[in-house]
Amino acid sequence: MDLKHIFKLGALSTAMALAGCGGDININTGAEEVVTETPTTTPSQSEQAAAYSGFAERNTSLSVDGKEVWTLKGTLAPSSAASTVGSGDTGGQDAETIVLGNDVVWELDGAVIVGGDKESSVILEVRAGTKIIGGSDSYLVVSRDSKIHAQGSATQPIVFTSKESAIGQPGEAGQWGGLVLLGNAPVNTCPDLTACDAAFEVGSHNYGGDNTEDSSGTLKYVRVEFGGFKINDTQEMNGISFAAVGSQTVVDHIQVHLNNDDGVEFWGGNVSISNVVLTENFDDSLDWTNGWQGSAQHVYIRQADNGSNRGIEADSNSDASAMPQSLPAIANVTIEVANGENSGGDDAEGILFRKGTGAHAYNVLVKGDVNSGECLEINDDNTVVSTQDGALTMQNSLVDCVEPFKDAKVDAEEGRSLALDVEAWFLGQEGNLAGASDLNGYMPNTASVALTGGAADLSNVDQRLADAPYIGAFDGSNDWTEGWTTAIHDDATPAPVALPVLTSCPVGTSAQSVVAGIYKDDSINLVCTLEGNVTSNTTLLAGENVMYKIDGGAVVVGGDNTDSATLAIQAGTKLFATDNSYIAVSRGSKIMAKGSAEHPIEMTSEQDVIMGAEGSRGQWGGLVLLGNGLTNKCDDPNSCDVAFEVGDFPYGGNDNADNSGQISYVVVKYAGFKVNDTQEMNGISFAAVGSGTQVDHIQVHANGDDGVEFWGGAVNMKYVYLTENFDDSLDWTNGWQGKAQFVYITHEDGSANRGIEGDSHKGTGDTPVSKPVLSNVTILPGVDIENASGDKGEGILLRVATAASLNNVLVQGRKGSTSSTETGECLELDGTYADLVDNVTNNELTISHSVIDCNEPFKYSSDNAATADAVNVETWFLGQAGNSTAAVSITDGMPAATDTTLLGQGIDMSSDSFFESTDYIGAFDGTNDWRQGWVHTPN
């Protein structure tokens, strides 16, 4: 899944506070950022306002993926105004056509209705790559005679998701509503189809009619996740609802994930669907009723243990005379039946045919487990009649279950007088089998009967079906789910609230024997070793009894821009490494380390976990990400192979938007081993890593060298806690042009150097120039005595031609009267390389709305006679907006709620959509501590 800049904004009430105004705006020109004087909007904002303000309203308090958020509410109607459709990815409105561009993120406020019911019709176009988010009462309805054309692609799916997920909080079922399409096709709840106004179960929107060929538009490569809010026991939202939708509607490559009711449901209609993924939905994954006569082919259903009901629930009408009868064509379906029952008390089951439904099913594979419920059930007299008159058939299908069948039985109290032996009915039809399916995940192995047992010539049986002569949704070679789905491939499935007990190591790791009492955590009885070159996607599963051992030196994920692989790490996973070991993620590969506040991911040393030993600096390597971004170490970015300082792994390229994956809620401790005086490992190294990588909620503690370091690239980060690192806590060089917000740095006295050390280049004309933008930083440097390398505790050093924009920074030094009790210089500029002086002169190096509270606040240095005394740092600092040397009072980094020196004195940086709106100086607002629950607390 493609995850970019999604960051937790805290409580939703905080996230929705109005953004402040004023301050400078940073405009990304594609080369380097240029600071201009306080215009009211950027050019792109002006274009978006012109395009969208006629039918939407900008949410100025929220940004997602580094984009503006525009809110849709109420009914979308045609317009008689001139077209506002913009250029490129920008949408707009042209008469009855409304285009949602992917240049912004769209927010649904309540029920958003496309067009009126058979009047004021609207065509809603959604461009590929667009994200649409919803809150707790939000859903999207496409009215009769209106259309939605949502056409994504395998590389740019259209994603409907919850607001919580979009802002970095855990995505959960029921956080918003879903997508509803209302059509004019037949439905058997209307006696007169020429005057049919069936009421949808949520919102009473009308659907139904007599037009089997009606069109509600197109859904292609569309993902709907975390929906299904519940109104009451009978009114719940499905992921995608098709209410009397006609056959001219095009639906293929859709996924519904973690919905709180059904995945997709059909009420009558004739719409057909193909290439459908339904994962972890609470009730039924695929549900039809009231006369659906469409088709479904290539459907993959995966249920959640103790969280799902039926894979397919199929109805027509309790009244056998109601017409049309449900009679879909179903082909090439794989159902992975879960274990257990969901919280509603429903067992996980495979297929239930009931209420008089018909269907013609081909090439269906149902696989159950030890604790799964029945895999194929037929229920009630009307459905038994459907089997007798040939309306319900099943051919060339495979049932691989411990409890394969459940019969229809006579039950006088329920009014049932007909019985059916379901096993005999199933096995009596052509090509059906009950036995082993031989699958690898959802793919059939080469010897599987599923590959050869399918019905051929399906297109001759039903022209809506494609020929696919195998059983199940997959042919064993081609995985049509890749690239556009979630929770299937290279993203780790979210860990449950309580971590499970694992009984075996995941594929890609090897189990080692565990001696009782060897580990400080006596619940650990499973240790899985990861070593060597990881060349296939590997997921480290979280468990309360398991740890992962990084061993044998460098564990390298993927090859260099070849044999790409993803190392996925579930929330709550604990890793430890041996003395000479570390993890390196190659160019073109990814790490998806997705922790949570409740279950952070921990990477530490072997000594930290072994009984009788203690964790300390430099006991293992750390984490290295190698990207294809720009670095000024390369004259030609199109042919760039810089060697990383440990291991000589290549990095660099021409793509500052490169994606190396995600690191969220990750704690790295006791890393940073030393090879020699010039080769040392940082806690997390970002080597030419691009802005497509998501980094938030990270801690590096007690590293033997720097906490985090950047060599070029444009990766951004938020919520960063750097504690007791030996050299520099935050270090950049060689053209880093990323951004950072909410950074808290603390030092151990006598064992640290600088809070920030910022460099760019030594050669004249080297590009790109380092020019990061930082906001809301707190640095508490150590005392002015030497660490073991001869470096003293200091605050910020900017040197070697760097540019930067620093904002809302607090540096508070120790305040004693001697070097052993006070901090060294808190803000130093080193002008040895004259470009740094030029950056000061040209306002390419700036600091604003910041406080330096130190006994030795400022220093200028230079080893270049031509730049000696070129800058008076104090004058430069105090001459910029909002800066002071006022004394402040903080406790563990937090100002008091009544503070007036820091709170209310900051600059709002949210004109750049990466930054959250703040009005305070430092990393904390005095109320919300973003470290709570997930960080390691130093002693």
N, C-alpha and C positions, 0 to 999 in steps of 0.2 A: 504494500500500500504506500502511496506517495504522501509522506508526512513532511510538512514544512514548518512554518513558524506558527505553532499553536502554543499558547502559553497560558497558564493558570492566572486568572485575574483576581483570585480570592473569592470571597462571597459574592453572589450575584448582585446584591445590593451595592457593594463597592464598585463592581464592574460597571454598573449602570449609572454611577454618579456622573453628572455632566462634566465634560472636559472643559478645562479653563482655556482662556484665550491669551494671545500675546506671545512674545518671544520670537526668536529666530526660527526659520523653517529650513530644514535640510532637504535639498532637492537632489535626487540621484540622477546625474546626467549620463550615466553609463560608463564614465571614466572615473572621475573623482568627485566627491561631494563639494558643492559650492554653497556657502552660507549667504543668504540674501536678507535684506532688512524687512522683516515682518510684513509680508503681503497678507491679505486676508485669506487667500486660497492659493494653492499651487496650481499650475496650468492643468494638471491631470484632474484635480478636484473640480476645477471649473468645467471641464469637459463632462465629467460624471454628473455634476449638478444639472447641466444643460440637458443631458440625456435622460436622467431618471427622475427629476423633481416633479414631473407631471403626474407620475403614478406611484411614487415611493418617497420615503423620507429618510435622510441620512441619520443613522444612529451615531452621534458624535462621541459617545462615551465608550465605544467598543470597536476593537479591530480584531480581525481573525486572519491568520496566514499572511500577516503583513499587509492586509487590504482593508479598505473602508467597508463598513457594513451598512447596507440600505434595507429599510424595513418596508414590507408589504403588509397591508391590512385591508379588511373589508372586501368589497367587490371590485375587481379589475374590469374596467369598461372601455369601449372604444373612445377615440379622441378625434375631434375635427381639426386640431391644431396641426401645424407643419411638423414634418417628421423630425424626430430628435435622435434617430439612430446614429451613433457615433462611428468613428473609424476603428479599425483593428478589432480588439476584443470588446470594445464598449458597445453596449446595446442601446436601447431607447424605445420609443413608440412611434409607429407609423400607422395611423388610422386604427384598424381593429387589431393590428399586430403589435404585441409587446415583446421585446427581446431582452432577456436577462443575460447581460454580459458576464464573462468570467473575470473581468477586471476588478470586481468587487465581490463581497460575500452577501448573500440575500438572507434576510431574516423574516420569518413568518410571525405575525402578531395576531393570535386568535385564528378563527376560520378565515382563510383567504380564498375567495371564490372567483374563479375565472369565468367571466360573463354572467349574464342572467339566464334563467331557465328558459331556453328556446327563444331568447331575445337578447339584444345587445351583445351578440356573440363576439368572442375574443379568441385570437390565436396566440398562445403563449409559447414563444420560442426560448429554449434554454441552451446556451452554447456549451460545447464540450469543455470539461474541466471546471464547471461552475459548482459552487457549494451553496446549499440552501439549508439554513438552520431553523429549528423551531423550539419554542418554549413549551411549558407544561400544558397549555390549552390550544396549541397551534396545530393546524393541518391545512392541506391544500386540496381544493375541490375544483374539478373541471366540469362545468355544467353541461347539460345537453345542448348540442349544436355548437359548443365551443371546442377547442382543441388544445392539446399540449404537444409540442414537438421538442422533446428532450433527447437530443442525439449526441451522446458522448462517444468515446472511443476506448479501446483497450488501454491506451496510455493516458487518456484524459477522461475518466468516467465522470458522470454527473453524480454528486453525492448529496443526498438528503440526510441530515443528521441532527442530533440534539445540540442545543446551545451549550450544555454542560461539556459535551465532548469537544465542541469547537474551541472552547476556551481552556482546554487542558485538564478538565476534571474527568473522572471516570465516566465512560459511556455505559448507561444501564437501560434495560428495557423499560418502556413506558415514560420516557422523559419528554416525549412530544407525541403528536398524533400519527400522521401518515399521509399517504397520497390516495385520493379518491377520484375515480373517473366515472362519470355518469353518462349513460348512453340512451339511445332510442331503440334498442333492439328488444326482442321479446323476453318476457319474464312471466313465469306461470302463476304469479300472485295477482295478475290482472285478468279479469274475465273478458274484458274488451281491450285488445291491444291498440285499437285506434284511439282510445281515450284512456291512456295508462299514466298514472302519476303515483307510482310506488314511492314510499318515503324511506330514504336511507336511514339506517339505525342510529346514526349520530348526526344531529343537525336537521333531520327531516328534509333533506334535499331530494328533489324529485328525480326519478329515473324510470325508464321503460318506454316501450312503443312497439311499432310493427316493422321496423327497418333492420333486417338482419345484416345488411351491408353498411350500417352506420360507421362513421369514423370519429374516434375521439383523439386521433393524432398518432404520435410515435413515441415509444420509449425504447431507447437503445443505449446499452452500457450505462445503466442507471442503478445506483446503490441506495437503498433505504435502510437506515440503521437506528436502533435505540428508540423506536416508536411504540405506538400502541397504548396511549393513555386510557385509563379506565374511568368511565362515568359512573356505572353501577354494574351489577352482575350480568346484565343483558346488553349493555351498551359499551362496547370496547372498540378501539380502532385497530384495524389490520395494517400491516405494512403498506400493501397496495391493494385497494379495493376496486374491483371491476363490476360495476352495477349496470347490467343490461348494455354492455359495451359491444359494439358491432364488429363484424369480420374485417372491415377495412382498416381497423386500428392495427398498427404494427408494434409488436412487443417482442424484443429479443435481447438477450444479455442483461438480465436484471438480477439483482440480489436483494433479499430482505434478511437482515441480520439482527438478532436479539430483539425481536418484537414481542410486546407483552400480550398479544393475542395471536391471531393467525398471521402467517407470512403473507400469502396472497389468498384472496377469496373472490369467488365469482357468484353473482346473483343473476342467473339467466345470461342472456347474450350469446354471442358467437365469436368472440375474440379468441385468437390463437396466440400462444406464447411459446418461445423456444429459448434454449440456453439459459436456464433459470437456476439460481443458487439460493437455497433457503436454509439458513444456519441458525441453530440455537433459539428458535422461536418457541414461545411459551406454550401455546395451545396447538393448533394444527398448522402444519407447514403449508399444505395445499388443500384448500377447502372449496367445494362448490355446492351450489344449491339452486333451486327455483328455475331449472331449465337451461343450464349452461350446455351449449352444443358446440363449443370451440374445440381446440386441440392444444396439447402440451407435449413437447418433445425435447429431449435432453434436459432433464430436470435432476438436479443433485440436491438431496435433502439430508442434512446432518442434524440430529437432535442433540439436546443437551441432557446429560445425566441429571436426574432429579430436577429437571427443569422444562420438560416438554411433554406433550400428549401425543397426538397422532401425526404420522407423516402425511397421510391423505385421509381426509374425512369427506365422504361423497354422499350428497343428498339430492333428491329432486323435490318432492312435496309429500306431506303426509296424506294428501288427497290424491289417490292414484289417477283420478280423472283430470287433474290439473295439467294443462299443456302449455308450452312444449315440455316434454320429459327431458331431464338432464341426460345427455347422450354425447359426451366428449370422446375424442380419440386421444389416447394416452400412449406415448412410446418412449423408450429409452430413458427410464427413470431409475435412479439409484437412491435407495433409502437406507441410511444408517440409523437403526433404531437404538435409542438410548436405553440405559438402565434406570430403574427406580421410578418414582412418581414425582410430579411437580408439586408446587406448594398448594395447588388447588385440589390435591388428592387424586389426580388423574394419572394412570399408568402410562408409561411410554409404550406406544404401540405403532404398528406399521400402517396398514390400510384398513379402513372401515367403509364398506358399501352399505348404505341404508336408505330409508325413506324413498324407496322406489326408483333409485337412480339406475340409469343404464350407463354403459361405457364400453368402449372397445379398447382394450389395453394390450400392448405388444412390448416385448423386450424390457420387462420390468424386473428389477433386482431388489429384493428386500433382505437385508442382513440384520439379524438380531443378535443379542448377547445373552449371557447367562441370566441376567435379571431383567431382560426385556419382557414386555407383555406380548400378547398375540400379534403375529405379523400379518395375518390376513383374516378378516372377519366379515361375514355377511349377516345382516340383521334385519328382521321384520318380513312380513308376508309379501308386501309389494316388491321388495328387492328379490325375494326368492322367485317371484313371478318373472322378474326381469331376466333371471338366469334361465328360466324355462322357455321364455319366448325369444331368446337370443339377443335381447337388448343389452345384456351384461355378459361380456366375454373377456377372456384373458388367454393370451397365447405366447409361446416362446419366452416364458418368464421363469424366474428362479427365486425360490424362497429358501434362505439359509438361516434358520432360526431354531433356538431351543424350544420355543413354543410357537410352532409354525401356523396353526390354524385354530379358528374358533367357529363353531357351527351355529347356524340359525336353529332355534329350538322352539317347540310348541310351548306357549305360555298363555293360559286362558286369562289370567289376570291382566296381562298386557294386550290381550286381543289377538294373539298370534296362534295361528292354527297350522302353519306350514313349517316343516323342518328341512334343513339342507346339510348334507355332509360336505363341508367346504373343501376338505382334502380331496375327496373323490371328484367333486366338481372341477377343482383346479387341475388335478393330474389327468383327468379325462379329456382335457383339451390339448390341442396340438402343441407339441414342443415344450410343455411345461415341466419343470424339474423341482424337486425338493432335495437339497444336498449342499455340499460345500461349494462356496463361490470362488475361493482362492484369490483373495484381493490383497494388494499392497496399498493400504489406506483405502482410497476409493477407486484405485486403478486395478483392473484385472491383471494378474500375472500372466506370463506367456503360456502357461499350461492351463489357464482357467477355462472352464467350459463356457463362461460368459462370452469369450471372444468368438466362439464358433456356433453358439446355440441360438442366435437371434433370428428373427424373421427377416427374410429378404424381401425386396420389391415392395417396401412399404408405400412408396409413391403411387404404385398401382392400386393398392388397397384404399388409400386416402390421399388425394392430391395435395393435401396440406402437409403431409409428412414427407421427410427426406429419407432416402434409402440409408439405413444404418444397421447392417446385419449382425449386430452384437447385442448382448443383454446388458442393460444398464446404460448409464449416461456417458460412458467413456469407452474408447476403443483400445485402451492400453498404451497408446502412443501420444495422442494429441490431447493436451489439457487446455480446454477452452476457457477455464476459469482464471488463467494466469494474467496478471497485469492490472486487473480492474476490480477484483474482489477484495474483501477484508477477512481476516481471521482464518485464512486457509494456507497462505504461503509464508512469506518472510516477515510476518508480524506475529509476535508471541501472543497467544491467547491470554486475555487478562486473567490473573490469578484469582481464585475465589477468596471470599472474605477470610475463611480459615484455610490455611495451606494444607494440602492433602498429605498423606503419608505415601511415599513412593516405594515401590517394591523392586524396581529395576532402573537401570540407567538409560537415558534416552539414546537413540541412534546417533552415532558420531562421537560418543564418549565410551569409556571402558570402566568397569567397576573394579575397585581395589578392595582388598580385605580391610576390615575395620576392627582394631583391637579395642576391646571395652576399656573405657577410661582414658583413652589417648587424647580425646578432644575435650575442651572446656565445656562445650555443650554436650551433655551426656545423652541427648535425644538423637544424636547423629549416629546412624548405623549404616549409612550408604554414602560412599564417596565415589564420585564419577570423575575420571581424569580426561582432560582435554589437552591434546598435544599435537604438534606437527602442523601440517598445512590443512586447513579446513576448506575443501573444494566443493562441498555441497551444502545446501541450506541445513542448518543445525539449530535446534531449539533446546536451550537449557531450561528444563522444567523446574518450577519451584516446588519445594516440599519441606515440611517441618523437620524431616529427618535426614535431609540430604545436603551435602556441600559439593562443590565442584573444584577440582584441583587443576590449576594451570601449571603444566610441568614441561620439562625438556627444553627450556630456552624459549625462543619466540614461537608463540602460537599465531600463525599467519592466516587470516581469513581471505581466501581467494588468491588468484594470481594477479600480477600487475596488469590491470585492464584486460584480463582474460580469466577464464574459469571463475567468473564472478560468483560469489556466495554471500549468504546472509547469516550472521550469527545472531539469533534471536534469544533474548534473555527475559524470562518471565519476572513479573513483580514478585519480590520476596526471595529471589535467588541469592545465595551466598557463594562467593568464589574466594579461594585462597591460592596463592602462587608460591612456588619454590624460589630459592634465592636468585637464580639467573633467568627467571621466566617473566614474560610479559605478553600482552595481546597487541597485535598490529593488524589493522584493517586496511587491506590493499586498495589502491585506486580501482574504482568500478565495483567494489563490494560494499557491504553495509553491516553495521551493527544496529540491532533494534533492541536496545536495553530500555525497557519500558517499565520502570518501577512505579510506585504510587506512594502517597504520604503514609498510608497504612502499611505498605509492604515495599520499602526501598530495596534496591539492589546494592549489595555490599561486595566490594573487591578489596581484599586485604592480604596480608602476608601469612605464610604458614605458621610462623611463630605466634601470631596473634590468636590463632585458634587452638594451638596445641597446649595441653595441660603442662604447667610448669615453665612455659616460655612467655615472653612478653613482646608485644609489637613495638617496633621503633623504626626510625627513618631508614630508608634504603634497603629494606629486606627483600624487595622484589622490584620489578621494572615499573609497570604502569600500563596505561592504555594509550595507544598511538593510532590516530586516524590519518590516513594518507589520501589526499584528494587531488582533483584535476583543476583546482583553482589557480589563479594568477599568483606568481611570486616574482619579485624583482631579482631573484637569483638566475632567471632565465632570460637571455636576450631574445629568444624566439619562443613565445608561449605555445606555438603549434608544434614545437619539438622540444619538450621540456622534461628532463629527467634529473631533478635534483636528488641527491642522496641524503636520506635522513641520517642524523648524526650517530645513531646507534643502529647497526644492522644494515646500513646502506640501502634501505628500501627507497625506491624512487617515488617522488611526488611532484606535483605541479602540472600545469596545463593552461588551457585558455577558457575554462568554464567556471566563473565565480558563482554560478548558481548550482554547482554540482551537489549531489546528495549522497552523503556517507551514512545516512540513517538517522537514528534518534538516540539520545542519551537523556533520560528523564528520571529524576529521583534516584541518582546513583551516588554512592559514597565510595571514594578511593582512599585507602589508608596505607601508610607505612611503605610507600613505593619510592622509586627514585634511586635505584642502585647506581653506583659510579663505576664506569669503565676506566677512565683516566681523568686528568684535569680538565679536558675539553669535551669529554663524552659522558654525559650524565642523563638520566631519564627523568622526565617530568611526570607529575601525577597523570595529567591528560595532555597529550601533545596533539595540536591541530596543525597539520602540515598541508597548506594549500587547500583547506577544507572549504567547501562552498556553502552558500546561504540556503541551499535546499536541505541542509542538515539541521535537525532540531536539537537544541541543547538547552535544558532548563532543569532547575532544581538539582544542582550538582554540588558535592563537597569534596575537596581534596584536603586531607589531613596528614600532617607530619610527613611530608615528602622530603626526600633527600636532596632534591634540587628545586626547581620551580613548581608551583602549584599547577597552573595551566600556562601553556605557551603557544603562540600562534606564529607560524611562518607563512606570511601571505594569506591568501584566501579571503573569504568574506563571510564566514560562519558567524552567526549571532548567538547570544546566550542571555538567559535571564535566571534570576534567583541562584546566585553563586555564593558559596560559603567556603572560604579559603582559610584554614586554621593551622598555625604552627608549622608552616613550610619553611625549609631551611634557607633557600636563596630568595628569589623573587616570587611573590604570590601570583601576580598576574604579569606576564611578560609577552611583548609582541615585537615582531621584526619582519623585515623583508616584504612589506607591502600589505599588512593586514588591513582590511577595510570593512570589518564587521562592526557590530553594535553590541552593547551590553547594558543591561539595566538590573538594578538590585544586586549589588555586589558587596559582600561584607568580608573584610580581611582582618584577621588578628594574628599577632606574632607571639612567639615564645621568646622571652628576654634572653639575649645571648646566643640565640640559635636561629637567627633570621637576618635577612638583608632588607630588601625593599618591598614595599607593598605593591607598587607598580614600577616596572622598568619598560620604557617604550622606545623602540628603535625603528629605523626604516632601512637605510642603505648608506654605503660609503662611497660608491662610485658616482661620479657626476652623470646626471641624466637617467639614473636607474628608475624604472617605473614598474609597477605602480608604487606610489609613495604610501607608506603606512598612514592611514587617516581614519582610525576608528572613532566612533561616537559613543560616549559613555554617559550614563545618567544614574543618579542615586547610588552613590558609592560611599561606603564608610570604611576608613582604614585606621586601625589602631596599631601603629608600628611599635617595634620593640625598643629596648634601651640602646644607648649609644656606646655599646661595648662590642668587641669583635666576636663573631662566631668562629667556628673551627677553621673556616677558610679566610679569616681576617676581615670579613665584611661586618659593618655595623648596622644597627637597626635604623632604618630610614623610611620615609613616606613614599614620595613619588619622584622618580628621575625620568626626565624626557630628554632624549639625546639622539645622536646618529641620524640626524635629518628627519626625524619623524614629524608629522603633522598629527593633529587630533582635535576633537571637540569634547571637552570634559565639562560636565554640568552636574549641579546638585551633589558636589563632592564634599565630604567631611573628612579631614585628617586631624585626629586628636592624638598628640604625642604624650608620652610620659612627662611628668612635670617636675621631676626632682631637680636638685641643684648640682649634681655631678653626672659624669658620663654613665655611671652605673645605675642612675635613677632617672635619667631623662633620655628622650629620643634624640637621634641625630636630626639632620635637616629634613624638613617635612615636604618641601617642594623645591626641587632643584632642576635647573636647565643647564645642560652641557652643550656649549656651542662650538665644540672642537670641529665639528663638520658644519660649515657655514650655512648649508641649506636650512638648518634648524633656525638660525637667526633670521633668515629670509622668511621662514614660515611664521615666525613671531611678527615680523614687520608686515607681512601680507595677510594677517589674520587667518592663516591656515592652521595655526596652533593657538587654541583659545581655551580659556576656562572661565566659567561664569557661575553665578549663584552658588558659590562654594565658600567654605569656612576652613581656614587653617588655624588650628588652636594648638600651638606648640611653643616651647621655649626657644627653639631654633627654627623659625618658620621657613626661611628662604635661603637659597644659595645659587650662585651662578658660577660655573666653572668652564675652563677651556684650555686645551693644550695647544691651541692655535693662536699665535701672536696676532694674526689678522682679526681675530674675533674676541680678543681679550676685553673683558668689561663691556661687551656689546649690548648686554641686556641687564637692566636692573629688575630682578625678578619681583621684588616687592612692588615696585611702581607698576610693572606690567600686570601683576595680579590685581592690585587694588584699583587699577584703572578700568577694569572690565565690570560689567553689570552684575550687581548683586553679591560681590565678593566682600569678605571681611575677615578679620583676625579675632573675632569675638570669642570669649570663653564660653564653652558649652558644658552642659551636664547631661551625661547619658549613663544608663545602666545596662550592661551587657549589650551595648550597641543601640539601645532603645532610648529615645528622648522621653521625657515625661509628657503626659497628655496636655499639660498646661504650657509647654515650652513655646516660646515666641522667637527664639533665635534660629531654630531650624524649621519648625512647622510653619507653613504659610509663606516661607521665604524662597521657595524653589521656583524654577521655571518649568512650565508645562511643555514637555517635549512631544506630546502626542500629535502634533502636526505631521510628524513622521509616524505612520501607522504601526511601526514596530513597537513604539514606546507606549506604555500605559500612562494615563493621565495622572500626574502627581503635582503637588504644590509644596513639596518639602525637600530639604537638603539631607542627604544621607540615605542609607539603605532601608530605613524603617520609618513608618508614619506615626509611631508612638502608640499604636493600638494593635495592629496586626503583625504578628511575628511569623513570617513565612517559613521559618526553620522548624516550626513545631511538628513533632511526630516522626521526622524522617532523618534528622542529622545525627552524627556521632558527636557527643558532647565531650570536649577535652576535659581531663581531670583538673 
